[in-house]
Amino acid sequence: MSIEAPLYSRIKSAIRRQIENGSLRPGDRTPSERELAETYDVSRMTVRHALNELAREGMLRRVQGQGTFVANSKIEQSVSELVGFSADLHRRGLLPETKTLAVEPIFPSIPLANALGLDLGDLVIRIERLRYAIRKPMSHEISCLPAALVPGLEEKDLDGSLYELLRSDYGIMLTRAQQRIEGLKADAHEAELLGIDKGDVLLRLERVSFADPDRPVEFVRALYRADSYVLLSSLAARSD
């Protein structure tokens, strides 16, 4: 015997399908709660539950006094401040998800050892993760940290915020970073991981993050889907 999905879940799935198939496009206003309640023969409270969940997942944007709109499909991320993926999405009201692909101790290459201020014989913890938002893969990240700074990191739950874990479990506060961003085309492996086509454009971010303010703690290389991300930067005018 099959169990029927809750009413709000059926409404939520129907609206999601309309967004995914293009019937509702970014910026479009959805039918009102009253109209949806009449269409699906449910209470407005049930409709509100479905709309609130879609808003939490980043698919809809609710504006008081104006209605509910399909959210912009691109996520705007500042490159002018040091903030992790999870914290950035949480403050936008979106639900981040993470899939950890690998955690392993490795010996660093010469460039990695130089970036982290290590000798070639010093161990590094390499963390490979896929980061999701709005239920789709957004970035493929590889983070490397000096093993001596984070004993036991391999045994931790890394499906949440790495920066919060560094603060809570190791007392490490990141204070600044140096980073570079460039575009490149996805190879077959990256395309498969991120659910795009080979040759689609990616944004590659490479960053070294520091604590204290001159102790390198993390080197990260992240590949972002260019069709889903906009990188923002704040600039100050020079006086000369």
C-alpha positions as CSV (number, residue, x, y, z in Angstrom):
1,M,0.0,0.0,0.0
2,S,1.5,3.4,-1.0
3,I,1.5,6.3,1.4
4,E,0.2,9.6,-0.1
5,A,2.6,12.5,0.3
6,P,1.5,15.3,2.6
7,L,-0.6,18.0,0.8
8,Y,2.0,20.7,1.3
9,S,4.7,18.4,-0.2
10,R,2.6,17.8,-3.3
11,I,2.1,21.6,-3.8
12,K,5.8,22.2,-3.2
13,S,6.7,19.6,-5.8
14,A,4.3,21.0,-8.3
15,I,5.7,24.5,-8.0
16,R,9.3,23.2,-8.1
17,R,8.5,21.4,-11.4
18,Q,7.2,24.6,-12.9
19,I,10.4,26.4,-12.0
20,E,12.6,23.6,-13.3
21,N,10.7,23.3,-16.6
22,G,10.7,27.0,-17.2
23,S,7.0,27.6,-16.7
24,L,7.9,29.9,-13.9
25,R,11.1,31.9,-14.5
26,P,13.3,34.0,-12.2
27,G,11.4,37.2,-11.2
28,D,8.0,35.8,-12.0
29,R,5.3,36.2,-9.3
30,T,3.7,33.0,-8.2
31,P,-0.1,32.7,-7.8
32,S,-1.3,34.1,-4.4
33,E,-1.8,31.9,-1.4
34,R,-5.6,32.2,-1.9
35,E,-5.3,31.2,-5.6
36,L,-3.1,28.2,-4.8
37,A,-5.4,27.2,-2.0
38,E,-8.4,27.2,-4.4
39,T,-6.4,25.4,-7.1
40,Y,-5.3,22.5,-4.8
41,D,-8.4,22.6,-2.6
42,V,-6.3,23.0,0.6
43,S,-6.1,25.6,3.4
44,R,-3.9,28.7,3.0
45,M,-1.8,27.5,6.0
46,T,-0.9,24.4,3.9
47,V,0.0,26.6,0.9
48,R,2.1,28.9,3.2
49,H,4.0,25.9,4.5
50,A,4.9,24.8,1.0
51,L,6.0,28.3,-0.1
52,N,8.0,28.9,3.1
53,E,10.0,25.6,2.5
54,L,10.7,26.6,-1.1
55,A,11.8,30.0,0.1
56,R,14.1,28.4,2.6
57,E,15.6,26.2,-0.2
58,G,16.3,29.4,-2.2
59,M,13.8,28.7,-5.0
60,L,11.3,31.4,-4.0
61,R,11.7,34.9,-2.6
62,R,8.8,36.2,-0.3
63,V,8.3,40.0,-0.2
64,Q,6.0,41.3,2.5
65,G,3.1,43.2,0.9
66,Q,4.1,42.3,-2.6
67,G,3.9,38.5,-2.9
68,T,6.1,35.5,-3.7
69,F,8.6,35.5,-6.6
70,V,10.8,33.0,-8.2
71,A,14.3,33.6,-6.9
72,N,17.2,34.6,-9.1
73,S,19.0,31.4,-10.2
74,K,22.4,32.8,-9.5
75,I,23.9,33.2,-6.0
76,E,25.8,36.4,-5.3
77,Q,28.9,35.8,-3.2
78,S,31.2,38.5,-1.9
79,V,34.9,38.1,-2.6
80,S,35.7,41.1,-0.4
81,E,35.3,39.3,3.0
82,L,36.4,36.0,4.4
83,V,33.3,33.9,4.9
84,G,32.7,30.2,4.4
85,F,30.2,28.7,2.0
86,S,27.8,27.5,4.7
87,A,27.7,30.8,6.6
88,D,27.3,32.8,3.4
89,L,24.2,30.7,2.4
90,H,22.7,30.7,5.9
91,R,22.7,34.5,6.1
92,R,20.9,34.6,2.7
93,G,18.2,32.3,4.1
94,L,19.4,29.4,1.9
95,L,20.0,25.8,3.0
96,P,23.6,24.7,2.3
97,E,24.3,21.0,1.8
98,T,27.7,19.2,1.6
99,K,28.8,15.9,0.4
100,T,32.3,14.9,1.6
101,L,34.1,12.9,-1.1
102,A,37.4,12.2,0.5
103,V,39.5,13.0,3.7
104,E,43.1,11.9,3.7
105,P,46.5,12.8,5.0
106,I,49.0,13.5,2.2
107,F,52.5,14.9,1.8
108,P,52.3,18.3,0.1
109,S,53.6,19.2,-3.3
110,I,56.2,22.0,-3.4
111,P,53.7,24.7,-4.3
112,L,51.3,23.5,-1.5
113,A,54.1,23.4,1.0
114,N,55.2,26.9,0.1
115,A,51.6,28.2,0.4
116,L,51.2,26.7,3.9
117,G,54.7,27.4,5.1
118,L,55.5,23.7,5.5
119,D,58.4,21.3,4.8
120,L,57.8,18.6,2.2
121,G,57.8,16.0,4.9
122,D,55.0,17.7,6.9
123,L,51.6,16.0,6.6
124,V,48.6,17.9,5.2
125,I,44.9,16.9,5.6
126,R,43.2,17.0,2.2
127,I,39.4,17.4,2.2
128,E,37.4,17.1,-1.0
129,R,33.8,18.1,-0.9
130,L,30.9,19.0,-3.2
131,R,28.8,22.0,-2.0
132,Y,25.1,22.3,-2.8
133,A,22.5,25.1,-2.7
134,I,19.0,25.1,-4.0
135,R,19.4,21.3,-4.2
136,K,22.0,21.4,-7.0
137,P,25.8,21.1,-6.9
138,M,27.4,24.6,-6.8
139,S,31.1,24.0,-6.2
140,H,33.8,21.4,-6.0
141,E,36.2,22.2,-3.2
142,I,39.6,20.8,-2.2
143,S,40.9,22.2,1.1
144,C,44.3,21.4,2.6
145,L,45.3,22.2,6.2
146,P,48.5,21.4,8.1
147,A,47.9,18.2,10.0
148,A,49.8,19.4,13.1
149,L,47.2,22.2,13.6
150,V,44.1,20.0,13.3
151,P,44.8,16.6,15.0
152,G,41.9,14.2,14.5
153,L,40.3,16.2,11.8
154,E,39.8,13.1,9.7
155,E,37.4,11.8,12.3
156,K,35.2,14.9,12.4
157,D,31.9,15.5,10.6
158,L,32.9,17.7,7.7
159,D,29.5,18.0,6.1
160,G,28.9,21.3,7.8
161,S,31.0,24.5,8.1
162,L,34.8,23.8,8.2
163,Y,35.5,27.3,9.5
164,E,33.0,26.9,12.4
165,L,34.7,23.5,13.2
166,L,38.1,25.2,13.3
167,R,36.7,27.8,15.7
168,S,34.8,25.4,18.0
169,D,37.2,22.4,18.1
170,Y,40.6,23.9,17.5
171,G,40.3,27.6,18.6
172,I,41.5,28.7,15.2
173,M,40.0,32.0,14.0
174,L,40.8,33.0,10.4
175,T,41.6,36.7,10.1
176,R,42.5,37.3,6.4
177,A,43.1,35.6,3.1
178,Q,44.9,36.0,-0.2
179,Q,43.0,34.7,-3.3
180,R,42.9,34.7,-7.0
181,I,40.0,34.0,-9.3
182,E,40.0,33.0,-13.0
183,G,37.8,31.3,-15.5
184,L,38.3,27.9,-17.2
185,K,36.4,25.3,-19.0
186,A,35.1,22.2,-17.2
187,D,36.8,18.9,-18.0
188,A,34.8,15.6,-18.1
189,H,35.4,14.9,-14.4
190,E,34.4,18.3,-13.1
191,A,31.4,18.4,-15.5
192,E,30.1,15.1,-14.1
193,L,30.6,16.2,-10.5
194,L,28.8,19.5,-11.0
195,G,26.0,18.3,-13.3
196,I,27.1,20.5,-16.3
197,D,28.4,19.8,-19.8
198,K,32.1,19.4,-20.6
199,G,33.5,22.7,-21.8
200,D,31.0,24.8,-19.7
201,V,32.6,27.7,-17.9
202,L,33.8,27.4,-14.3
203,L,35.2,30.0,-11.9
204,R,38.3,28.8,-10.2
205,L,39.1,30.3,-6.8
206,E,42.4,29.6,-5.1
207,R,42.8,31.0,-1.5
208,V,45.2,30.9,1.3
209,S,43.6,31.8,4.7
210,F,45.6,33.0,7.7
211,A,45.2,33.2,11.4
212,D,47.2,35.3,13.9
213,P,47.5,37.2,11.1
214,D,50.5,35.6,9.4
215,R,50.0,31.8,10.1
216,P,48.7,30.1,7.0
217,V,46.0,27.6,8.0
218,E,44.2,26.6,4.8
219,F,44.8,26.4,1.1
220,V,41.6,25.8,-0.9
221,R,40.9,25.4,-4.6
222,A,37.2,25.7,-5.4
223,L,35.5,25.4,-8.8
224,Y,32.2,27.2,-9.0
225,R,29.5,26.9,-11.7
226,A,29.6,30.1,-13.6
227,D,25.9,29.7,-14.5
228,S,25.0,29.7,-10.8
229,Y,27.4,32.2,-9.2
230,V,28.1,35.9,-9.4
231,L,31.2,37.1,-7.5
232,L,30.9,40.6,-6.0
233,S,33.6,42.9,-4.7
234,S,33.5,46.2,-2.9
235,L,36.0,48.9,-4.0
236,A,37.1,52.0,-2.3
237,A,38.2,55.1,-4.2
238,R,41.8,56.1,-4.0
239,S,42.7,59.7,-3.1
240,D,45.5,60.1,-5.6
